[in-house]
Amino acid sequence: MPDFSNKVAISLLIFLSLCCLAAPCLADDELGVWGAISPGNILTPGESATAVYSVSYDFESDEESLQLYTDLLSPKWKLSILIDGVSHDLPSYTGRYVSLSGFELYYDHSYSSVVKISLNGTVPGVSSTGNYTVIRATWYDYTGDRVDEETVEATIVNPSDIDGILETRRSELASLKSYIDEKSGLGVDTGSAEEKYDDASAAIEEAEDSDSAAASILLSSAKTYIDESYSLTDVAWAEFSIEQAESTIDIVNGMISEYEDEGLSGDSRVWVIRSYIDNAETLLVLAKDKFSLDDYDSARDYAEQSESKAEQGYDYAVSLNKDLDLKSPTLAATATATSTKSTKSSTSSATATSTSGSSSDLDKLIPDFGGDSDLGSVDEIIHSEVDLGSAIQILSMIGDALLDAFDYLSSLLSMASDN
């Protein structure tokens, strides 16, 4: 019979371990600090600021101490110690430094100890916008060595910096507008990105008429909106590129099906077109894989390569259709396709005129399958960062292409032997 007692013991140990992980507690030699700053974490020189915080500690003896510090000017400290929920007021203090001795703070471990702090002061002038200390709590042991330290910071804005930040945001917004317009001109759906652009524009406009602290918050929000808009544009651009590649591949596959219906499946020219589409489909698998991993730049790159291969196959198929007196379907026109069409037309026409299928032109007829091509070797593709499902799909396509290549070469050998 199985040893259930051992299993129960092991399960209990695992459960207790998970409980320990799920419920972390403050270490004995760490300070705990929590609270809030008013009017907020972005401050302007000259304004009044109030910080209400709690500091938990666990002294080992009355020879330890707690030191408090602030960058605020004319600070006034109101302190109390909370022992098991009962508040005991401590003397009020002024000055940037306050030292509390273990005589005031130490209690037996059976008690929970927390120092309650209410600090009021004036925000100092600063030479540059940055993070400054509102409260710093430092725990020292009996030898004077630091045990732990926690700092609460707020951003203090130099008003003279706001104009520069505002100008930077305006420039960033203009660059974003150009980026969105460029992608929209290609046919990319930039609606979501434009909404974030509008949010950024509104925040910048509001910041122009706000005080330094409010302007700083608004300009920070504007930066967030701008970054989000770029991200949404890139996602939409990758989606668009994948859709374009899929559309072109579908069109050429339809043309291949028509050739097969015409009894031309063994024609060398059809095999050439099919090899282009095999390459395009492999690249499309990689594009979708990268998109699923949120790698939108790589997804778009693979999708554009895929569309390029599919368009080369389409151009070759159009030429073949002219020879066979077949009507070619219209390829969806995009800004990208239009800009690259002229550079590919000469290459496509040169390839398409070689329709005899002679062995001397075999290297020209087989596009980018292995070797030193844009696609790279098959081994490189399979060992790239694709998931298992994508790798299996690619291997399946490669297997089909190899079978087609074998049939094609067999037909060439048969023709050679007949001659």
C-alpha positions as CSV (number, residue, x, y, z in Angstrom):
1,M,0.0,0.0,0.0
2,P,1.2,3.5,-0.6
3,D,2.7,5.4,2.3
4,F,0.0,8.1,2.8
5,S,1.6,9.5,6.0
6,N,4.7,10.4,4.0
7,K,2.6,12.0,1.3
8,V,0.6,14.0,3.8
9,A,3.8,15.2,5.5
10,I,5.4,16.3,2.2
11,S,2.2,18.0,1.1
12,L,2.0,19.9,4.5
13,L,5.6,21.0,4.1
14,I,4.9,22.3,0.6
15,F,1.8,24.1,1.8
16,L,3.7,25.8,4.7
17,S,6.4,26.9,2.3
18,L,3.9,28.4,-0.1
19,C,2.3,30.2,2.8
20,C,5.6,31.7,3.8
21,L,6.1,32.9,0.2
22,A,2.6,34.3,-0.1
23,A,2.8,36.3,3.2
24,P,6.1,38.2,3.3
25,C,6.8,40.1,6.5
26,L,9.1,42.9,7.5
27,A,12.5,41.7,8.5
28,D,13.7,42.5,12.0
29,D,16.4,44.8,10.8
30,E,14.3,46.8,8.3
31,L,12.3,50.0,8.6
32,G,8.7,50.2,7.2
33,V,7.6,53.5,5.9
34,W,4.2,54.5,4.5
35,G,2.1,57.6,4.1
36,A,1.4,60.5,1.7
37,I,2.6,64.0,0.7
38,S,0.3,67.0,0.2
39,P,-0.3,68.6,-2.3
40,G,1.4,65.7,-4.1
41,N,4.6,64.2,-5.3
42,I,5.4,67.1,-7.6
43,L,6.2,70.4,-5.8
44,T,7.0,74.0,-6.7
45,P,9.5,76.1,-4.8
46,G,8.0,78.4,-2.2
47,E,4.8,76.4,-1.7
48,S,3.9,74.7,1.6
49,A,4.1,70.9,1.8
50,T,2.9,68.5,4.4
51,A,4.0,64.9,4.8
52,V,2.1,62.5,7.0
53,Y,4.0,59.2,7.4
54,S,4.4,56.2,9.7
55,V,7.7,54.5,10.4
56,S,7.8,51.0,11.9
57,Y,10.9,49.6,13.6
58,D,12.1,46.8,15.8
59,F,14.8,47.9,18.2
60,E,16.8,45.3,20.1
61,S,17.8,47.7,22.9
62,D,17.4,51.2,24.2
63,E,20.9,52.0,22.9
64,E,19.6,52.2,19.3
65,S,18.3,55.4,17.7
66,L,16.2,56.8,14.8
67,Q,17.3,59.9,12.9
68,L,14.9,61.9,10.7
69,Y,15.9,64.4,8.0
70,T,14.1,66.6,5.4
71,D,15.1,69.0,2.6
72,L,12.1,71.2,3.3
73,L,12.7,74.7,4.7
74,S,11.5,75.8,8.1
75,P,10.3,72.3,8.9
76,K,8.0,71.6,11.9
77,W,7.8,68.0,13.2
78,K,4.9,66.6,15.2
79,L,5.7,63.1,16.4
80,S,4.0,60.4,18.4
81,I,4.8,56.8,19.1
82,L,2.1,54.2,18.7
83,I,2.6,51.3,21.1
84,D,0.1,48.5,20.4
85,G,-2.4,51.0,19.0
86,V,-2.0,53.5,21.9
87,S,-0.6,56.9,20.9
88,H,2.0,58.7,23.0
89,D,2.9,62.2,21.9
90,L,6.6,63.1,21.6
91,P,7.9,66.7,21.8
92,S,7.6,68.8,18.7
93,Y,10.8,69.7,16.8
94,T,12.1,72.2,14.3
95,G,15.1,71.9,12.1
96,R,16.1,69.6,9.3
97,Y,17.4,66.8,11.6
98,V,15.5,65.1,14.4
99,S,17.1,62.4,16.6
100,L,15.0,60.0,18.6
101,S,16.8,57.8,21.2
102,G,16.1,54.3,22.1
103,F,15.1,55.6,25.6
104,E,12.0,57.1,23.9
105,L,11.4,54.4,21.3
106,Y,12.4,51.0,22.7
107,Y,9.8,48.6,24.0
108,D,9.8,44.9,24.5
109,H,9.3,42.7,21.4
110,S,5.9,41.8,22.7
111,Y,4.8,45.3,21.6
112,S,4.5,46.7,18.1
113,S,6.1,50.1,17.7
114,V,5.4,52.8,15.1
115,V,6.5,56.4,15.0
116,K,3.8,58.7,13.5
117,I,5.2,61.8,11.7
118,S,3.4,64.9,10.6
119,L,5.9,67.2,8.9
120,N,5.2,70.7,7.5
121,G,7.7,72.9,5.6
122,T,8.3,75.1,2.6
123,V,9.5,73.7,-0.7
124,P,13.1,75.0,-1.4
125,G,14.3,76.5,-4.6
126,V,16.3,74.2,-6.7
127,S,18.9,74.7,-9.5
128,S,17.3,71.9,-11.6
129,T,14.1,69.8,-11.6
130,G,14.7,66.5,-9.8
131,N,13.9,64.3,-6.9
132,Y,14.6,65.7,-3.4
133,T,14.2,64.2,0.1
134,V,11.0,65.0,2.0
135,I,11.6,62.5,4.8
136,R,14.6,60.3,5.4
137,A,14.5,57.8,8.3
138,T,17.8,56.2,9.4
139,W,18.1,53.5,12.0
140,Y,21.4,53.3,14.0
141,D,22.6,50.5,16.3
142,Y,24.3,50.9,19.7
143,T,27.7,51.4,18.0
144,G,26.4,54.2,15.7
145,D,26.5,52.0,12.6
146,R,23.6,52.3,10.2
147,V,21.2,49.4,10.2
148,D,18.7,50.5,7.7
149,E,17.5,53.7,5.9
150,E,14.3,54.6,4.0
151,T,13.8,57.8,2.0
152,V,10.6,59.4,0.8
153,E,11.2,61.7,-2.2
154,A,9.2,64.2,-4.3
155,T,9.9,66.0,-7.5
156,I,10.7,69.7,-7.0
157,V,10.3,71.6,-10.2
158,N,12.5,74.5,-11.2
159,P,10.1,76.8,-13.0
160,S,12.7,77.8,-15.5
161,D,12.9,74.2,-16.7
162,I,9.2,74.1,-17.6
163,D,9.7,76.2,-20.8
164,G,12.4,73.8,-22.0
165,I,10.3,70.7,-21.2
166,L,7.3,72.3,-22.9
167,E,9.3,73.0,-26.1
168,T,10.7,69.4,-26.0
169,R,7.1,68.0,-25.8
170,R,6.0,70.2,-28.7
171,S,8.8,68.9,-30.8
172,E,8.1,65.3,-29.8
173,L,4.4,65.8,-30.7
174,A,5.3,67.1,-34.1
175,S,7.5,64.1,-34.8
176,L,4.7,61.8,-33.7
177,K,2.3,63.5,-36.1
178,S,4.6,62.9,-39.0
179,Y,5.1,59.3,-38.0
180,I,1.3,58.7,-37.7
181,D,0.6,60.4,-41.0
182,E,3.3,58.4,-42.8
183,K,1.8,55.1,-41.6
184,S,-1.7,56.3,-42.3
185,G,-0.6,57.1,-45.9
186,L,0.4,53.5,-46.3
187,G,-3.1,52.3,-45.3
188,V,-2.4,51.5,-41.7
189,D,-5.3,52.0,-39.3
190,T,-3.9,54.6,-36.9
191,G,-7.2,55.4,-35.1
192,S,-6.1,54.3,-31.6
193,A,-2.7,56.0,-32.0
194,E,-4.4,59.3,-33.0
195,E,-6.5,59.2,-29.9
196,K,-3.4,59.1,-27.7
197,Y,-1.9,61.9,-29.9
198,D,-5.0,64.0,-29.1
199,D,-4.5,63.3,-25.4
200,A,-0.9,64.4,-25.5
201,S,-1.8,67.5,-27.5
202,A,-4.5,68.4,-24.9
203,A,-2.1,67.9,-22.0
204,I,0.6,70.1,-23.6
205,E,-2.0,72.8,-24.3
206,E,-3.2,72.8,-20.7
207,A,0.3,72.8,-19.4
208,E,1.0,76.1,-21.1
209,D,-1.5,77.9,-18.8
210,S,-0.7,76.0,-15.5
211,D,1.6,76.6,-12.6
212,S,5.0,74.8,-12.5
213,A,3.9,71.8,-10.5
214,A,0.7,71.2,-12.5
215,A,2.6,71.8,-15.8
216,S,5.2,69.3,-14.8
217,I,2.5,66.6,-14.2
218,L,0.7,67.4,-17.4
219,L,4.0,67.3,-19.4
220,S,4.8,64.0,-17.8
221,S,1.4,62.7,-18.8
222,A,2.0,64.0,-22.4
223,K,5.2,62.0,-22.6
224,T,3.3,58.9,-21.6
225,Y,0.6,59.5,-24.2
226,I,3.3,60.1,-26.9
227,D,5.0,56.8,-26.1
228,E,1.7,54.9,-26.1
229,S,0.8,56.4,-29.4
230,Y,4.1,55.3,-31.0
231,S,3.5,51.8,-29.6
232,L,-0.1,51.6,-30.9
233,T,1.1,52.8,-34.3
234,D,3.8,50.0,-34.4
235,V,1.2,47.4,-33.5
236,A,-1.2,48.5,-36.2
237,W,1.7,48.7,-38.7
238,A,2.7,45.1,-38.0
239,E,-0.9,44.0,-38.3
240,F,-1.3,45.8,-41.6
241,S,1.9,44.3,-43.0
242,I,0.8,40.8,-42.0
243,E,-2.6,41.3,-43.6
244,Q,-1.0,42.6,-46.8
245,A,1.3,39.6,-47.1
246,E,-1.7,37.2,-46.4
247,S,-3.7,38.9,-49.1
248,T,-1.0,38.7,-51.7
249,I,-0.2,35.1,-50.9
250,D,-3.9,34.2,-51.2
251,I,-4.1,35.8,-54.6
252,V,-1.1,33.9,-56.0
253,N,-2.3,30.7,-54.5
254,G,-5.5,31.2,-56.4
255,M,-3.6,31.7,-59.6
256,I,-1.6,28.5,-58.8
257,S,-4.9,26.6,-58.3
258,E,-6.1,27.8,-61.7
259,Y,-2.9,26.5,-63.3
260,E,-3.5,23.1,-61.7
261,D,-7.0,23.1,-63.0
262,E,-5.5,23.8,-66.5
263,G,-3.3,20.7,-66.0
264,L,-0.1,22.7,-65.6
265,S,0.8,21.5,-62.1
266,G,4.0,19.9,-63.4
267,D,5.0,22.9,-65.5
268,S,8.4,24.3,-64.4
269,R,7.1,27.8,-64.5
270,V,4.3,27.0,-62.1
271,W,6.9,25.3,-59.8
272,V,8.9,28.6,-59.8
273,I,5.8,30.6,-58.8
274,R,5.0,28.0,-56.1
275,S,8.5,28.2,-54.7
276,Y,8.1,32.0,-54.3
277,I,4.9,31.4,-52.3
278,D,6.6,28.7,-50.2
279,N,9.2,31.2,-49.2
280,A,6.5,33.9,-48.6
281,E,4.4,31.5,-46.4
282,T,7.5,30.6,-44.3
283,L,8.2,34.2,-43.7
284,L,4.6,34.8,-42.8
285,V,4.7,32.1,-40.1
286,L,7.8,33.9,-38.6
287,A,5.9,37.2,-38.8
288,K,2.9,35.9,-36.9
289,D,5.2,34.2,-34.3
290,K,7.0,37.4,-33.6
291,F,3.7,39.3,-33.4
292,S,2.5,36.9,-30.8
293,L,5.6,37.6,-28.7
294,D,5.0,41.4,-29.0
295,D,8.1,41.8,-31.1
296,Y,6.4,44.1,-33.6
297,D,9.5,45.4,-35.4
298,S,10.6,41.8,-36.3
299,A,7.0,40.9,-37.1
300,R,6.7,43.7,-39.6
301,D,10.1,43.0,-41.1
302,Y,9.2,39.3,-41.7
303,A,5.8,40.3,-43.1
304,E,7.3,42.8,-45.5
305,Q,9.8,40.2,-46.7
306,S,6.9,37.8,-47.1
307,E,4.9,40.2,-49.2
308,S,8.0,40.9,-51.3
309,K,8.4,37.2,-52.1
310,A,4.7,36.9,-52.8
311,E,4.8,39.9,-55.1
312,Q,7.7,38.4,-57.0
313,G,5.7,35.3,-57.5
314,Y,2.7,37.4,-58.6
315,D,4.7,39.3,-61.2
316,Y,6.0,36.0,-62.6
317,A,2.5,34.6,-62.6
318,V,1.2,37.7,-64.5
319,S,3.8,37.1,-67.2
320,L,2.8,33.4,-67.4
321,N,-0.9,34.4,-67.7
322,K,-0.1,36.5,-70.7
323,D,1.6,33.5,-72.4
324,L,-1.5,31.4,-71.5
325,D,-4.0,34.1,-72.3
326,L,-5.4,34.0,-68.8
327,K,-6.8,37.0,-66.9
328,S,-4.8,38.0,-63.8
329,P,-6.5,39.1,-60.6
330,T,-5.7,42.6,-59.4
331,L,-3.2,42.9,-56.6
332,A,-4.2,45.3,-53.9
333,A,-2.4,48.6,-54.4
334,T,-0.7,50.1,-51.4
335,A,1.8,53.0,-51.0
336,T,4.5,50.4,-50.1
337,A,3.8,48.3,-53.2
338,T,3.7,51.3,-55.5
339,S,7.0,52.7,-54.2
340,T,8.8,49.3,-54.7
341,K,7.1,48.2,-57.9
342,S,9.4,50.0,-60.3
343,T,12.5,48.6,-58.7
344,K,11.2,45.1,-59.1
345,S,9.7,45.3,-62.5
346,S,12.9,44.9,-64.5
347,T,14.0,41.9,-62.4
348,S,10.5,40.4,-62.7
349,S,10.3,40.8,-66.5
350,A,13.8,39.4,-67.0
351,T,12.9,36.3,-65.0
352,A,9.5,35.9,-66.6
353,T,10.9,35.9,-70.2
354,S,12.8,32.7,-69.4
355,T,9.8,30.3,-69.7
356,S,11.3,27.4,-71.5
357,G,12.4,25.7,-68.3
358,S,15.9,24.9,-69.7
359,S,18.4,23.5,-67.2
360,S,20.9,26.3,-68.0
361,D,18.5,28.8,-66.4
362,L,17.7,26.6,-63.4
363,D,19.5,28.9,-60.9
364,K,17.6,31.9,-62.0
365,L,14.2,30.0,-61.9
366,I,14.6,28.8,-58.3
367,P,14.2,31.9,-56.1
368,D,15.9,32.1,-52.7
369,F,15.4,28.5,-51.6
370,G,18.3,27.9,-49.2
371,G,21.8,29.2,-50.0
372,D,22.7,32.8,-49.6
373,S,19.3,34.3,-49.9
374,D,17.4,37.0,-48.1
375,L,15.5,34.4,-46.3
376,G,18.7,32.7,-45.1
377,S,19.3,29.0,-44.8
378,V,16.6,26.6,-43.7
379,D,18.7,25.6,-40.7
380,E,18.9,29.3,-39.6
381,I,15.1,29.6,-39.8
382,I,14.4,26.4,-37.8
383,H,16.8,27.5,-35.1
384,S,15.5,31.0,-34.8
385,E,13.3,32.2,-32.0
386,V,10.1,30.6,-33.2
387,D,7.9,28.4,-31.1
388,L,7.4,24.6,-31.6
389,G,4.2,25.0,-33.5
390,S,5.7,27.5,-36.0
391,A,8.8,25.3,-36.4
392,I,6.6,22.3,-37.3
393,Q,4.6,24.4,-39.7
394,I,7.7,25.6,-41.4
395,L,9.2,22.1,-41.6
396,S,5.9,20.9,-43.2
397,M,6.1,23.6,-45.9
398,I,9.8,22.8,-46.5
399,G,8.9,19.1,-46.9
400,D,6.3,20.0,-49.5
401,A,8.7,22.2,-51.4
402,L,11.3,19.5,-51.4
403,L,8.9,17.0,-52.9
404,D,7.9,19.6,-55.6
405,A,11.6,20.2,-56.3
406,F,12.2,16.4,-56.6
407,D,9.3,16.1,-59.1
408,Y,10.6,19.0,-61.0
409,L,14.2,17.7,-61.3
410,S,12.9,14.3,-62.2
411,S,10.9,15.8,-65.1
412,L,14.1,17.7,-66.3
413,L,16.1,14.5,-66.2
414,S,13.3,12.7,-68.2
415,M,13.3,15.5,-70.8
416,A,17.1,15.3,-71.0
417,S,17.1,11.5,-71.6
418,D,14.4,11.8,-74.2
419,N,16.5,14.3,-76.1
